[in-house]
Amino acid sequence: MTALPNAARYKLLTATVVPRPIAWVCTLGDGGVPNLAPYSFFGLMGSDPPIVAFAPGDRADGTPKDTALNIAPGGEFSVNLVSAALAQVMSDSATDFPHGMAEAAKLGIELEPGSRIAVLRVRASPATLECVEVQTLQIGKTRIILGQVIGLSLRADAVLDEEKHHVDTAALDLIGRMGGRGGYTHTRDGFEIARMTYAQWQAQEG
């Protein structure tokens, strides 16, 4: 892998490490202009404290994308998860709009205030993580932003039991990123595998 050019590594890895969840990240730029862009180099890193990570790359000319520019140390951002109904407009927001342009307004994406942060969220998103930057790593040309989740918004129909913190994941109807420039997948064909204890495994083995 180390001997390959970056374009080849990118194609191989993004076609192999699948499906990848999509972070539709909203930040605030100069003058409070909202920026909205999707990233599939994204994941949940832990729960104590709750940490998410995503990797905003650079523009073709090597300059940082607006998302990275807008998230200062300790800065706020919202991670809006993407349902199938939002797939097309999410993809449209990945267009290389000029620096400082409000993509959401141009695309007719309605934003609303967050509950714990000043940054806006996508109103139609079934779930939004409200985050504060805790660390940004720069490893070569890879930038990884770590954020602590301090707020969570869930669409009402996805909450099965608020007291027990049970979520109807299927109701979120989230999509994931696959390989290629336009490859995506649904999360509608999930299945469950029962977990066993070591004692149960021993009994099964006889």
C-alpha positions as CSV (number, residue, x, y, z in Angstrom):
1,M,0.0,0.0,0.0
2,T,2.8,2.4,0.8
3,A,4.2,2.1,-2.7
4,L,0.9,3.1,-4.3
5,P,-0.1,6.6,-5.3
6,N,-2.7,8.1,-3.0
7,A,-5.4,7.9,-5.7
8,A,-5.0,4.1,-5.9
9,R,-5.0,3.7,-2.1
10,Y,-8.2,5.8,-1.9
11,K,-10.0,3.7,-4.5
12,L,-8.9,0.4,-2.9
13,L,-9.8,1.4,0.7
14,T,-13.1,3.2,0.0
15,A,-14.3,0.2,-2.0
16,T,-13.2,-2.3,0.7
17,V,-14.0,-0.5,4.0
18,V,-17.8,-0.5,3.6
19,P,-20.4,0.5,4.5
20,R,-19.3,3.7,6.1
21,P,-21.7,5.9,8.0
22,I,-22.1,9.5,6.8
23,A,-21.5,12.6,8.9
24,W,-23.3,15.5,7.3
25,V,-21.4,18.2,9.2
26,C,-22.7,21.7,9.8
27,T,-20.4,24.4,11.0
28,L,-20.5,28.2,11.2
29,G,-18.0,30.3,9.1
30,D,-17.2,34.0,9.1
31,G,-20.1,36.2,9.9
32,G,-22.1,33.2,11.1
33,V,-22.6,31.7,7.6
34,P,-23.5,28.0,7.9
35,N,-21.5,25.4,6.0
36,L,-22.9,21.9,5.4
37,A,-20.9,19.1,3.9
38,P,-20.9,15.2,4.0
39,Y,-18.0,13.0,5.1
40,S,-17.9,9.2,5.2
41,F,-14.5,8.9,6.9
42,F,-16.5,9.0,10.1
43,G,-17.2,6.8,13.1
44,L,-18.2,6.5,16.8
45,M,-15.0,6.1,18.9
46,G,-16.4,5.7,22.4
47,S,-19.1,6.4,24.9
48,D,-17.2,7.6,28.1
49,P,-16.9,10.3,27.1
50,P,-18.9,10.0,23.9
51,I,-16.5,10.7,21.1
52,V,-17.0,10.8,17.3
53,A,-14.3,11.3,14.7
54,F,-14.3,12.4,11.1
55,A,-11.7,13.3,8.6
56,P,-12.4,16.4,6.4
57,G,-10.0,16.3,3.5
58,D,-8.6,19.2,1.5
59,R,-9.8,20.8,-1.7
60,A,-8.3,19.9,-5.0
61,D,-5.9,22.8,-4.7
62,G,-4.6,21.6,-1.3
63,T,-6.4,24.2,0.8
64,P,-8.5,23.0,3.8
65,K,-12.2,22.6,3.2
66,D,-14.6,25.1,5.0
67,T,-15.5,22.5,7.6
68,A,-12.0,22.2,8.8
69,L,-11.4,26.0,8.7
70,N,-14.6,26.6,10.7
71,I,-13.8,24.2,13.6
72,A,-11.4,25.9,15.8
73,P,-10.0,24.3,19.0
74,G,-13.0,23.8,21.3
75,G,-15.3,24.8,18.4
76,E,-18.8,23.5,17.9
77,F,-20.3,21.4,15.0
78,S,-23.3,19.3,14.4
79,V,-23.2,15.8,12.8
80,N,-26.5,15.2,11.0
81,L,-27.1,11.5,10.1
82,V,-28.5,10.9,6.7
83,S,-31.7,9.0,5.9
84,A,-32.6,7.6,2.5
85,A,-35.0,10.5,1.9
86,L,-32.1,12.9,2.2
87,A,-29.6,11.0,0.0
88,Q,-29.9,13.2,-3.1
89,V,-29.7,16.6,-1.4
90,M,-26.9,15.3,0.8
91,S,-24.9,14.3,-2.3
92,D,-25.7,17.6,-3.9
93,S,-24.1,19.4,-0.9
94,A,-20.8,17.7,-1.6
95,T,-20.5,19.9,-4.7
96,D,-17.3,22.0,-4.6
97,F,-19.1,25.3,-3.8
98,P,-16.9,28.4,-3.4
99,H,-15.4,29.2,0.0
100,G,-17.9,30.8,2.3
101,M,-21.0,30.0,0.3
102,A,-24.0,28.7,2.3
103,E,-24.7,25.4,0.6
104,A,-27.9,24.7,2.6
105,A,-29.5,28.0,1.5
106,K,-28.6,27.3,-2.2
107,L,-30.0,23.8,-2.0
108,G,-33.1,24.6,0.0
109,I,-32.0,22.6,3.0
110,E,-33.8,23.9,6.1
111,L,-31.7,24.4,9.2
112,E,-32.8,25.0,12.7
113,P,-31.1,25.9,16.0
114,G,-29.4,23.1,18.0
115,S,-30.3,22.4,21.6
116,R,-26.9,22.6,23.2
117,I,-24.7,24.4,20.7
118,A,-24.9,27.6,18.6
119,V,-24.3,25.7,15.3
120,L,-27.4,24.8,13.4
121,R,-28.7,21.3,12.5
122,V,-30.5,19.9,9.5
123,R,-34.2,20.0,10.4
124,A,-35.1,16.9,8.3
125,S,-32.3,14.7,9.7
126,P,-33.6,11.9,11.8
127,A,-30.7,12.2,14.3
128,T,-28.2,14.9,15.1
129,L,-25.1,14.8,17.3
130,E,-24.2,18.1,18.8
131,C,-20.4,18.2,19.3
132,V,-17.5,20.2,20.7
133,E,-14.0,19.7,19.2
134,V,-11.6,18.1,21.8
135,Q,-8.6,17.3,19.5
136,T,-7.6,17.6,15.9
137,L,-4.9,15.2,14.7
138,Q,-2.8,15.9,11.6
139,I,-1.0,12.8,10.3
140,G,0.7,13.6,7.0
141,K,-2.1,14.9,4.9
142,T,-4.8,13.2,6.9
143,R,-6.7,15.5,9.3
144,I,-8.9,13.8,12.0
145,I,-11.2,15.9,14.1
146,L,-12.4,14.4,17.4
147,G,-15.6,15.8,18.9
148,Q,-17.3,15.1,22.2
149,V,-21.1,14.6,21.8
150,I,-22.8,16.9,24.3
151,G,-26.3,16.7,22.8
152,L,-28.5,14.3,20.7
153,S,-31.6,15.1,18.8
154,L,-33.8,12.2,17.6
155,R,-36.9,12.3,15.5
156,A,-39.9,11.4,17.7
157,D,-40.9,8.2,15.8
158,A,-37.4,6.8,16.3
159,V,-37.7,6.8,20.1
160,L,-39.1,3.5,21.4
161,D,-38.7,4.1,25.1
162,E,-37.3,7.4,26.4
163,E,-36.8,6.3,29.9
164,K,-34.9,3.1,28.9
165,H,-33.1,5.0,26.1
166,H,-34.3,2.5,23.4
167,V,-34.1,3.7,19.8
168,D,-35.8,2.3,16.8
169,T,-32.8,2.2,14.6
170,A,-34.8,0.9,11.6
171,A,-37.0,4.0,11.7
172,L,-34.0,6.2,11.1
173,D,-33.6,4.6,7.7
174,L,-30.0,5.6,7.4
175,I,-27.8,5.1,4.4
176,G,-24.1,4.3,4.2
177,R,-21.3,5.0,1.8
178,M,-20.0,2.3,-0.6
179,G,-17.2,2.4,-3.1
180,G,-17.0,4.6,-6.2
181,R,-18.0,8.2,-6.7
182,G,-21.7,7.6,-6.2
183,G,-22.1,4.3,-4.3
184,Y,-24.5,4.1,-1.3
185,T,-26.4,1.4,0.6
186,H,-29.5,1.2,2.7
187,T,-29.6,-0.2,6.3
188,R,-33.0,-1.9,5.8
189,D,-31.9,-5.5,5.7
190,G,-30.4,-5.8,9.2
191,F,-30.2,-9.1,11.1
192,E,-29.5,-10.1,14.7
193,I,-27.0,-12.7,16.1
194,A,-27.6,-13.8,19.7
195,R,-24.6,-13.2,22.0
196,M,-23.5,-16.0,24.2
197,T,-21.5,-16.2,27.4
198,Y,-18.4,-18.4,27.8
199,A,-20.5,-20.9,29.9
200,Q,-23.0,-21.1,27.1
201,W,-20.3,-21.7,24.6
202,Q,-18.8,-24.5,26.8
203,A,-22.3,-26.1,27.1
204,Q,-22.7,-25.9,23.3
205,E,-19.4,-27.6,22.8
206,G,-20.4,-30.4,25.1
